[in-house]
Amino acid sequence: MFSRRIIASLRASTLPVRLPSKLTSTQHRYFALHRQSTMPNSHASTQLNVYGEPMSTCCTNPMTGFFRTGSCETDEENDVGIHTVCVRITSAFLDHQKELDNDLKTPRKEFGFPGLKDGDRWCVCARRWKQSIDDGVVAKVILQSTHIKTLRVLGMSVQDLQQYSE
């Protein structure tokens, strides 16, 4: 699947890894798990929430975020799904996402993913979250833990997001 040399270089790298554009979503998820150790320690402190303040942790049990740091951190090069919205998961949201071919319920041990359940917090893809909202399925947003990039990606203001917040 992946050469041992590529995997070893990812684990040994001290810089974020730029992935080839032809990887499958499964391969992207695999590499995301290993990028966590390549993130500079100061990365989290430079990322801002929708209020322009340092982001609060979204969830560490289960460990969430594109980089699996517990925060909805992102970067322009690797996070193609834009996992920037911290939400409180509901059963209705999980069911809707599964209908959209985004199964967040089923555990995926190969990715260290436990599967989500009602009440969990999770960093979800901004456009997937908006798609659910447009279809009438609301997962409440935790604004202090939602990345400021969400506003630009969705063309929304903080006031727009507040109507969907906890």
Disulfide bonds with the S-S distance in Angstrom:
Cys58-Cys86 2.08
Cys72-Cys123 2.07
